[in-house]
Amino acid sequence: MSAVCTSTSLPSVALARPAAVPPAVRRGAWQLDAGHAMSLRAASASVLRIRQGRVWVTRDATAHSASEDLVLAPGESLAIAAGERIVMEPWDSHGATYSWDAAVA
């Protein structure tokens, strides 16, 4: 995993009962619990892939583009440039499962 976590959660939020995540989805993936946000900065070009749930992703503004908000669903991915920072949180109260891998050249 080529990212640096810069934050871990939002202030207290009422958490719903987490959805069961099948072992096949968890294997090689990370869980993001409902009510939590995570800030990641890519150490190298990377790909964020959503395996379960939906996530709200905010990309930081750069010299070449404005800040951007996206909602990603299971099976969707997002290329993250080296040095780019994103903040993501589950879209709903079920949490999400994602993987973060080095981009293939």
N, CA, C and O atoms as CSV, one atom per row, in Angstrom:
chain,resi,resn,atom,element,x,y,z
A,1,MET,N,N,0.857,-1.168,0.000
A,1,MET,CA,C,0.000,0.000,0.000
A,1,MET,C,C,0.893,1.218,0.000
A,1,MET,O,O,1.790,1.329,0.837
A,2,SER,N,N,0.667,2.130,-0.919
A,2,SER,CA,C,1.551,3.280,-1.035
A,2,SER,C,C,0.815,4.570,-0.690
A,2,SER,O,O,0.700,5.467,-1.526
A,3,ALA,N,N,0.323,4.659,0.529
A,3,ALA,CA,C,-0.400,5.850,0.964
A,3,ALA,C,C,-0.054,6.131,2.412
A,3,ALA,O,O,0.403,5.255,3.147
A,4,VAL,N,N,-0.283,7.369,2.802
A,4,VAL,CA,C,-0.070,7.778,4.176
A,4,VAL,C,C,-1.401,8.247,4.723
A,4,VAL,O,O,-2.015,9.147,4.149
A,5,CYS,N,N,-1.864,7.666,5.815
A,5,CYS,CA,C,-3.125,8.063,6.432
A,5,CYS,C,C,-2.876,9.313,7.257
A,5,CYS,O,O,-2.009,9.323,8.131
A,6,THR,N,N,-3.640,10.379,6.979
A,6,THR,CA,C,-3.433,11.630,7.702
A,6,THR,C,C,-4.555,11.969,8.664
A,6,THR,O,O,-4.429,12.930,9.422
A,7,SER,N,N,-5.651,11.215,8.666
A,7,SER,CA,C,-6.704,11.379,9.675
A,7,SER,C,C,-7.475,10.077,9.786
A,7,SER,O,O,-7.404,9.221,8.904
A,8,THR,N,N,-8.211,9.936,10.878
A,8,THR,CA,C,-8.884,8.654,11.061
A,8,THR,C,C,-10.393,8.703,11.188
A,8,THR,O,O,-11.059,7.743,10.801
A,9,SER,N,N,-10.967,9.785,11.718
A,9,SER,CA,C,-12.420,9.739,11.879
A,9,SER,C,C,-13.024,11.124,11.993
A,9,SER,O,O,-12.334,12.116,12.227
A,10,LEU,N,N,-14.331,11.156,11.820
A,10,LEU,CA,C,-15.114,12.365,12.032
A,10,LEU,C,C,-15.482,12.423,13.505
A,10,LEU,O,O,-15.332,11.432,14.220
A,11,PRO,N,N,-15.966,13.582,13.972
A,11,PRO,CA,C,-16.462,13.619,15.352
A,11,PRO,C,C,-17.554,12.571,15.515
A,11,PRO,O,O,-18.046,12.012,14.535
A,12,SER,N,N,-17.919,12.318,16.740
A,12,SER,CA,C,-18.856,11.230,17.002
A,12,SER,C,C,-20.094,11.318,16.123
A,12,SER,O,O,-20.733,12.364,16.004
A,13,VAL,N,N,-20.407,10.187,15.517
A,13,VAL,CA,C,-21.559,10.056,14.642
A,13,VAL,C,C,-22.249,8.765,15.063
A,13,VAL,O,O,-21.590,7.763,15.341
A,14,ALA,N,N,-23.564,8.791,15.107
A,14,ALA,CA,C,-24.287,7.577,15.479
A,14,ALA,C,C,-24.001,6.506,14.442
A,14,ALA,O,O,-24.223,6.720,13.251
A,15,LEU,N,N,-23.516,5.367,14.878
A,15,LEU,CA,C,-23.159,4.302,13.964
A,15,LEU,C,C,-24.275,3.275,13.882
A,15,LEU,O,O,-24.800,2.822,14.899
A,16,ALA,N,N,-24.627,2.916,12.657
A,16,ALA,CA,C,-25.597,1.852,12.444
A,16,ALA,C,C,-24.848,0.525,12.551
A,16,ALA,O,O,-23.618,0.489,12.508
A,17,ARG,N,N,-25.586,-0.535,12.688
A,17,ARG,CA,C,-24.957,-1.851,12.753
A,17,ARG,C,C,-24.225,-2.112,11.439
A,17,ARG,O,O,-24.836,-2.024,10.374
A,18,PRO,N,N,-22.920,-2.433,11.489
A,18,PRO,CA,C,-22.167,-2.653,10.252
A,18,PRO,C,C,-22.705,-3.846,9.473
A,18,PRO,O,O,-23.143,-4.840,10.053
A,19,ALA,N,N,-22.663,-3.731,8.160
A,19,ALA,CA,C,-23.082,-4.835,7.309
A,19,ALA,C,C,-22.012,-5.916,7.334
A,19,ALA,O,O,-20.822,-5.617,7.432
A,20,ALA,N,N,-22.433,-7.159,7.246
A,20,ALA,CA,C,-21.477,-8.263,7.194
A,20,ALA,C,C,-20.716,-8.188,5.879
A,20,ALA,O,O,-21.313,-8.007,4.818
A,21,VAL,N,N,-19.411,-8.327,5.953
A,21,VAL,CA,C,-18.576,-8.285,4.756
A,21,VAL,C,C,-18.045,-9.687,4.503
A,21,VAL,O,O,-17.322,-10.231,5.338
A,22,PRO,N,N,-18.391,-10.280,3.364
A,22,PRO,CA,C,-17.929,-11.636,3.080
A,22,PRO,C,C,-16.398,-11.712,3.063
A,22,PRO,O,O,-15.748,-10.763,2.624
A,23,PRO,N,N,-15.805,-12.826,3.532
A,23,PRO,CA,C,-14.351,-12.959,3.559
A,23,PRO,C,C,-13.692,-12.708,2.203
A,23,PRO,O,O,-12.600,-12.141,2.152
A,24,ALA,N,N,-14.323,-13.114,1.114
A,24,ALA,CA,C,-13.723,-12.914,-0.209
A,24,ALA,C,C,-13.581,-11.436,-0.534
A,24,ALA,O,O,-12.653,-11.051,-1.245
A,25,VAL,N,N,-14.479,-10.602,-0.029
A,25,VAL,CA,C,-14.398,-9.164,-0.264
A,25,VAL,C,C,-13.310,-8.558,0.613
A,25,VAL,O,O,-12.603,-7.648,0.179
A,26,ARG,N,N,-13.166,-9.051,1.841
A,26,ARG,CA,C,-12.181,-8.506,2.780
A,26,ARG,C,C,-10.750,-8.839,2.391
A,26,ARG,O,O,-9.844,-8.052,2.664
A,27,ARG,N,N,-10.528,-9.974,1.768
A,27,ARG,CA,C,-9.172,-10.427,1.463
A,27,ARG,C,C,-8.448,-9.379,0.630
A,27,ARG,O,O,-8.902,-9.038,-0.462
A,28,GLY,N,N,-7.328,-8.865,1.132
A,28,GLY,CA,C,-6.538,-7.876,0.403
A,28,GLY,C,C,-7.171,-6.504,0.366
A,28,GLY,O,O,-6.812,-5.677,-0.472
A,29,ALA,N,N,-8.114,-6.248,1.267
A,29,ALA,CA,C,-8.835,-4.977,1.255
A,29,ALA,C,C,-8.864,-4.361,2.644
A,29,ALA,O,O,-8.500,-5.006,3.628
A,30,TRP,N,N,-9.287,-3.138,2.716
A,30,TRP,CA,C,-9.396,-2.382,3.960
A,30,TRP,C,C,-10.850,-2.013,4.183
A,30,TRP,O,O,-11.585,-1.747,3.233
A,31,GLN,N,N,-11.259,-1.998,5.435
A,31,GLN,CA,C,-12.630,-1.639,5.802
A,31,GLN,C,C,-12.665,-0.187,6.275
A,31,GLN,O,O,-11.806,0.234,7.049
A,32,LEU,N,N,-13.639,0.566,5.820
A,32,LEU,CA,C,-13.868,1.934,6.278
A,32,LEU,C,C,-15.247,1.939,6.927
A,32,LEU,O,O,-16.262,1.793,6.246
A,33,ASP,N,N,-15.276,2.107,8.244
A,33,ASP,CA,C,-16.529,2.031,8.984
A,33,ASP,C,C,-17.395,3.259,8.768
A,33,ASP,O,O,-16.896,4.356,8.515
A,34,ALA,N,N,-18.698,3.056,8.871
A,34,ALA,CA,C,-19.661,4.156,8.768
A,34,ALA,C,C,-19.318,5.222,9.800
A,34,ALA,O,O,-18.924,4.903,10.922
A,35,GLY,N,N,-19.466,6.474,9.424
A,35,GLY,CA,C,-19.206,7.575,10.337
A,35,GLY,C,C,-17.750,7.964,10.445
A,35,GLY,O,O,-17.414,8.859,11.220
A,36,HIS,N,N,-16.871,7.317,9.687
A,36,HIS,CA,C,-15.446,7.618,9.715
A,36,HIS,C,C,-14.984,8.147,8.353
A,36,HIS,O,O,-15.490,7.736,7.309
A,37,ALA,N,N,-14.048,9.032,8.384
A,37,ALA,CA,C,-13.417,9.535,7.161
A,37,ALA,C,C,-11.931,9.234,7.239
A,37,ALA,O,O,-11.368,9.104,8.325
A,38,MET,N,N,-11.310,9.124,6.090
A,38,MET,CA,C,-9.883,8.832,6.039
A,38,MET,C,C,-9.237,9.727,4.992
A,38,MET,O,O,-9.770,9.910,3.898
A,39,SER,N,N,-8.096,10.277,5.340
A,39,SER,CA,C,-7.318,11.090,4.424
A,39,SER,C,C,-6.088,10.292,4.027
A,39,SER,O,O,-5.344,9.821,4.888
A,40,LEU,N,N,-5.871,10.138,2.726
A,40,LEU,CA,C,-4.734,9.379,2.221
A,40,LEU,C,C,-3.954,10.212,1.212
A,40,LEU,O,O,-4.545,10.899,0.378
A,41,ARG,N,N,-2.636,10.150,1.287
A,41,ARG,CA,C,-1.775,10.806,0.304
A,41,ARG,C,C,-0.961,9.714,-0.377
A,41,ARG,O,O,-0.293,8.923,0.289
A,42,ALA,N,N,-1.018,9.671,-1.701
A,42,ALA,CA,C,-0.321,8.632,-2.458
A,42,ALA,C,C,1.181,8.900,-2.484
A,42,ALA,O,O,1.624,9.969,-2.903
A,43,ALA,N,N,1.951,7.927,-2.038
A,43,ALA,CA,C,3.407,8.033,-2.099
A,43,ALA,C,C,3.892,7.801,-3.526
A,43,ALA,O,O,4.940,8.310,-3.924
A,44,SER,N,N,3.126,7.034,-4.289
A,44,SER,CA,C,3.417,6.787,-5.702
A,44,SER,C,C,2.073,6.653,-6.416
A,44,SER,O,O,1.034,6.547,-5.765
A,45,ALA,N,N,2.087,6.657,-7.742
A,45,ALA,CA,C,0.835,6.527,-8.504
A,45,ALA,C,C,0.097,5.277,-8.031
A,45,ALA,O,O,0.677,4.193,-7.960
A,46,SER,N,N,-1.187,5.438,-7.708
A,46,SER,CA,C,-1.966,4.361,-7.093
A,46,SER,C,C,-3.363,4.285,-7.680
A,46,SER,O,O,-3.791,5.170,-8.420
A,47,VAL,N,N,-4.063,3.218,-7.340
A,47,VAL,CA,C,-5.451,3.031,-7.762
A,47,VAL,C,C,-6.284,2.665,-6.546
A,47,VAL,O,O,-5.974,1.707,-5.838
A,48,LEU,N,N,-7.344,3.430,-6.306
A,48,LEU,CA,C,-8.330,3.138,-5.270
A,48,LEU,C,C,-9.444,2.351,-5.939
A,48,LEU,O,O,-10.014,2.806,-6.930
A,49,ARG,N,N,-9.765,1.153,-5.397
A,49,ARG,CA,C,-10.845,0.326,-5.939
A,49,ARG,C,C,-11.869,0.065,-4.840
A,49,ARG,O,O,-11.516,-0.322,-3.726
A,50,ILE,N,N,-13.123,0.279,-5.164
A,50,ILE,CA,C,-14.197,0.042,-4.203
A,50,ILE,C,C,-14.697,-1.380,-4.390
A,50,ILE,O,O,-15.068,-1.781,-5.493
A,51,ARG,N,N,-14.702,-2.139,-3.295
A,51,ARG,CA,C,-15.137,-3.536,-3.350
A,51,ARG,C,C,-16.561,-3.713,-2.846
A,51,ARG,O,O,-17.323,-4.507,-3.397
A,52,GLN,N,N,-16.924,-2.972,-1.795
A,52,GLN,CA,C,-18.274,-3.078,-1.248
A,52,GLN,C,C,-18.668,-1.727,-0.685
A,52,GLN,O,O,-17.832,-1.007,-0.139
A,53,GLY,N,N,-19.948,-1.380,-0.818
A,53,GLY,CA,C,-20.443,-0.099,-0.341
A,53,GLY,C,C,-20.112,1.005,-1.338
A,53,GLY,O,O,-19.524,0.766,-2.392
A,54,ARG,N,N,-20.501,2.200,-0.978
A,54,ARG,CA,C,-20.169,3.363,-1.805
A,54,ARG,C,C,-19.390,4.339,-0.950
A,54,ARG,O,O,-19.618,4.433,0.256
A,55,VAL,N,N,-18.465,5.073,-1.571
A,55,VAL,CA,C,-17.681,6.065,-0.845
A,55,VAL,C,C,-17.763,7.417,-1.528
A,55,VAL,O,O,-17.886,7.526,-2.748
A,56,TRP,N,N,-17.690,8.422,-0.706
A,56,TRP,CA,C,-17.624,9.803,-1.159
A,56,TRP,C,C,-16.152,10.172,-1.080
A,56,TRP,O,O,-15.550,10.106,-0.008
A,57,VAL,N,N,-15.566,10.562,-2.217
A,57,VAL,CA,C,-14.147,10.897,-2.294
A,57,VAL,C,C,-14.004,12.362,-2.679
A,57,VAL,O,O,-14.635,12.825,-3.629
A,58,THR,N,N,-13.176,13.087,-1.943
A,58,THR,CA,C,-12.849,14.470,-2.286
A,58,THR,C,C,-11.370,14.527,-2.608
A,58,THR,O,O,-10.526,14.164,-1.788
A,59,ARG,N,N,-11.062,14.992,-3.826
A,59,ARG,CA,C,-9.672,15.182,-4.241
A,59,ARG,C,C,-9.269,16.612,-3.906
A,59,ARG,O,O,-10.050,17.542,-4.106
A,60,ASP,N,N,-8.065,16.787,-3.403
A,60,ASP,CA,C,-7.546,18.131,-3.149
A,60,ASP,C,C,-7.337,18.870,-4.459
A,60,ASP,O,O,-7.075,18.264,-5.498
A,61,ALA,N,N,-7.456,20.183,-4.391
A,61,ALA,CA,C,-7.153,21.025,-5.548
A,61,ALA,C,C,-5.652,20.963,-5.815
A,61,ALA,O,O,-4.852,20.810,-4.892
A,62,THR,N,N,-5.282,21.082,-7.082
A,62,THR,CA,C,-3.869,21.130,-7.467
A,62,THR,C,C,-3.651,22.385,-8.303
A,62,THR,O,O,-4.587,23.145,-8.552
A,63,ALA,N,N,-2.434,22.592,-8.725
A,63,ALA,CA,C,-2.125,23.736,-9.590
A,63,ALA,C,C,-2.842,23.624,-10.929
A,63,ALA,O,O,-3.031,24.624,-11.621
A,64,HIS,N,N,-3.249,22.388,-11.301
A,64,HIS,CA,C,-3.867,22.159,-12.606
A,64,HIS,C,C,-5.367,21.889,-12.561
A,64,HIS,O,O,-6.023,21.902,-13.603
A,65,SER,N,N,-5.925,21.644,-11.373
A,65,SER,CA,C,-7.361,21.338,-11.302
A,65,SER,C,C,-7.947,21.741,-9.954
A,65,SER,O,O,-7.248,21.821,-8.944
A,66,ALA,N,N,-9.248,21.991,-9.974
A,66,ALA,CA,C,-9.969,22.367,-8.746
A,66,ALA,C,C,-10.245,21.113,-7.914
A,66,ALA,O,O,-10.099,19.989,-8.395
A,67,SER,N,N,-10.641,21.324,-6.677
A,67,SER,CA,C,-11.055,20.217,-5.818
A,67,SER,C,C,-12.243,19.522,-6.486
A,67,SER,O,O,-13.035,20.155,-7.185
A,68,GLU,N,N,-12.354,18.222,-6.262
A,68,GLU,CA,C,-13.392,17.446,-6.933
A,68,GLU,C,C,-14.022,16.466,-5.956
A,68,GLU,O,O,-13.314,15.812,-5.189
A,69,ASP,N,N,-15.349,16.358,-5.975
A,69,ASP,CA,C,-16.090,15.384,-5.169
A,69,ASP,C,C,-16.638,14.305,-6.096
A,69,ASP,O,O,-17.207,14.604,-7.146
A,70,LEU,N,N,-16.462,13.057,-5.699
A,70,LEU,CA,C,-16.938,11.917,-6.482
A,70,LEU,C,C,-17.608,10.915,-5.555
A,70,LEU,O,O,-17.277,10.848,-4.371
A,71,VAL,N,N,-18.541,10.141,-6.077
A,71,VAL,CA,C,-19.109,9.010,-5.354
A,71,VAL,C,C,-18.770,7.773,-6.173
A,71,VAL,O,O,-19.127,7.675,-7.347
A,72,LEU,N,N,-18.078,6.831,-5.540
A,72,LEU,CA,C,-17.678,5.597,-6.215
A,72,LEU,C,C,-18.467,4.422,-5.664
A,72,LEU,O,O,-18.677,4.319,-4.455
A,73,ALA,N,N,-18.900,3.544,-6.543
A,73,ALA,CA,C,-19.685,2.358,-6.194
A,73,ALA,C,C,-18.814,1.110,-6.331
A,73,ALA,O,O,-17.715,1.184,-6.880
A,74,PRO,N,N,-19.290,-0.033,-5.840
A,74,PRO,CA,C,-18.520,-1.270,-5.966
A,74,PRO,C,C,-18.123,-1.531,-7.422
A,74,PRO,O,O,-18.927,-1.388,-8.344
A,75,GLY,N,N,-16.856,-1.917,-7.595
A,75,GLY,CA,C,-16.344,-2.194,-8.937
A,75,GLY,C,C,-15.721,-0.984,-9.607
A,75,GLY,O,O,-15.030,-1.131,-10.615
A,76,GLU,N,N,-15.946,0.204,-9.076
A,76,GLU,CA,C,-15.363,1.403,-9.683
A,76,GLU,C,C,-14.001,1.685,-9.063
A,76,GLU,O,O,-13.715,1.281,-7.935
A,77,SER,N,N,-13.167,2.386,-9.825
A,77,SER,CA,C,-11.825,2.700,-9.338
A,77,SER,C,C,-11.476,4.142,-9.687
A,77,SER,O,O,-12.129,4.784,-10.509
A,78,LEU,N,N,-10.426,4.628,-9.034
A,78,LEU,CA,C,-9.977,6.003,-9.229
A,78,LEU,C,C,-8.455,6.011,-9.221
A,78,LEU,O,O,-7.830,5.531,-8.276
A,79,ALA,N,N,-7.861,6.558,-10.278
A,79,ALA,CA,C,-6.401,6.691,-10.339
A,79,ALA,C,C,-5.994,7.885,-9.484
A,79,ALA,O,O,-6.589,8.958,-9.575
A,80,ILE,N,N,-4.980,7.688,-8.658
A,80,ILE,CA,C,-4.480,8.730,-7.767
A,80,ILE,C,C,-3.021,8.988,-8.129
A,80,ILE,O,O,-2.206,8.066,-8.113
A,81,ALA,N,N,-2.689,10.223,-8.451
A,81,ALA,CA,C,-1.318,10.576,-8.838
A,81,ALA,C,C,-0.406,10.603,-7.609
A,81,ALA,O,O,-0.865,10.831,-6.490
A,82,ALA,N,N,0.868,10.371,-7.827
A,82,ALA,CA,C,1.852,10.447,-6.739
A,82,ALA,C,C,1.772,11.828,-6.098
A,82,ALA,O,O,1.763,12.842,-6.796
A,83,GLY,N,N,1.713,11.863,-4.770
A,83,GLY,CA,C,1.635,13.114,-4.031
A,83,GLY,C,C,0.232,13.662,-3.862
A,83,GLY,O,O,0.029,14.585,-3.073
A,84,GLU,N,N,-0.750,13.116,-4.584
A,84,GLU,CA,C,-2.130,13.597,-4.487
A,84,GLU,C,C,-2.752,13.119,-3.179
A,84,GLU,O,O,-2.473,12.013,-2.717
A,85,ARG,N,N,-3.602,13.967,-2.586
A,85,ARG,CA,C,-4.304,13.620,-1.348
A,85,ARG,C,C,-5.793,13.536,-1.618
A,85,ARG,O,O,-6.362,14.366,-2.328
A,86,ILE,N,N,-6.416,12.518,-1.039
A,86,ILE,CA,C,-7.867,12.377,-1.103
A,86,ILE,C,C,-8.401,12.211,0.319
A,86,ILE,O,O,-7.679,11.793,1.225
A,87,VAL,N,N,-9.671,12.545,0.493
A,87,VAL,CA,C,-10.394,12.254,1.724
A,87,VAL,C,C,-11.586,11.416,1.296
A,87,VAL,O,O,-12.285,11.764,0.345
A,88,MET,N,N,-11.818,10.310,1.998
A,88,MET,CA,C,-12.962,9.473,1.642
A,88,MET,C,C,-13.714,9.045,2.890
A,88,MET,O,O,-13.150,8.894,3.974
A,89,GLU,N,N,-15.004,8.856,2.691
A,89,GLU,CA,C,-15.864,8.366,3.765
A,89,GLU,C,C,-17.005,7.584,3.143
A,89,GLU,O,O,-17.374,7.834,1.995
A,90,PRO,N,N,-17.572,6.635,3.886
A,90,PRO,CA,C,-18.700,5.878,3.346
A,90,PRO,C,C,-19.867,6.802,3.002
A,90,PRO,O,O,-20.140,7.767,3.716
A,91,TRP,N,N,-20.536,6.502,1.925
A,91,TRP,CA,C,-21.673,7.297,1.466
A,91,TRP,C,C,-22.889,7.091,2.365
A,91,TRP,O,O,-23.710,7.997,2.509
A,92,ASP,N,N,-23.011,5.922,2.964
A,92,ASP,CA,C,-24.186,5.631,3.791
A,92,ASP,C,C,-23.752,4.982,5.109
A,92,ASP,O,O,-22.569,4.990,5.450
A,93,SER,N,N,-24.694,4.432,5.830
A,93,SER,CA,C,-24.410,3.898,7.165
A,93,SER,C,C,-23.911,2.449,7.160
A,93,SER,O,O,-23.852,1.821,8.217
A,94,HIS,N,N,-23.554,1.914,6.006
A,94,HIS,CA,C,-23.115,0.520,5.932
A,94,HIS,C,C,-21.599,0.361,5.890
A,94,HIS,O,O,-21.103,-0.763,5.966
A,95,GLY,N,N,-20.863,1.442,5.772
A,95,GLY,CA,C,-19.418,1.332,5.651
A,95,GLY,C,C,-19.035,0.930,4.240
A,95,GLY,O,O,-19.891,0.824,3.361
A,96,ALA,N,N,-17.750,0.706,4.026
A,96,ALA,CA,C,-17.263,0.346,2.697
A,96,ALA,C,C,-15.988,-0.467,2.825
A,96,ALA,O,O,-15.295,-0.416,3.841
A,97,THR,N,N,-15.696,-1.213,1.778
A,97,THR,CA,C,-14.461,-1.981,1.690
A,97,THR,C,C,-13.750,-1.547,0.414
A,97,THR,O,O,-14.365,-1.435,-0.646
A,98,TYR,N,N,-12.443,-1.303,0.530
A,98,TYR,CA,C,-11.688,-0.798,-0.623
A,98,TYR,C,C,-10.291,-1.398,-0.645
A,98,TYR,O,O,-9.806,-1.918,0.360
A,99,SER,N,N,-9.655,-1.317,-1.809
A,99,SER,CA,C,-8.235,-1.672,-1.896
A,99,SER,C,C,-7.488,-0.476,-2.465
A,99,SER,O,O,-8.064,0.368,-3.153
A,100,TRP,N,N,-6.216,-0.420,-2.169
A,100,TRP,CA,C,-5.335,0.679,-2.598
A,100,TRP,C,C,-4.071,0.009,-3.097
A,100,TRP,O,O,-3.297,-0.534,-2.310
A,101,ASP,N,N,-3.860,0.046,-4.408
A,101,ASP,CA,C,-2.738,-0.661,-5.014
A,101,ASP,C,C,-1.888,0.274,-5.863
A,101,ASP,O,O,-2.345,1.328,-6.305
A,102,ALA,N,N,-0.656,-0.131,-6.080
A,102,ALA,CA,C,0.216,0.643,-6.973
A,102,ALA,C,C,-0.375,0.578,-8.382
A,102,ALA,O,O,-0.883,-0.458,-8.811
A,103,ALA,N,N,-0.297,1.702,-9.089
A,103,ALA,CA,C,-0.793,1.750,-10.463
A,103,ALA,C,C,0.129,0.920,-11.348
A,103,ALA,O,O,1.346,0.912,-11.161
A,104,VAL,N,N,-0.457,0.233,-12.303
A,104,VAL,CA,C,0.325,-0.568,-13.237
A,104,VAL,C,C,0.810,0.349,-14.356
A,104,VAL,O,O,0.028,1.078,-14.966
A,105,ALA,N,N,2.101,0.296,-14.609
A,105,ALA,CA,C,2.688,1.183,-15.627
A,105,ALA,C,C,2.283,0.805,-17.016
A,105,ALA,O,O,2.694,1.454,-17.978
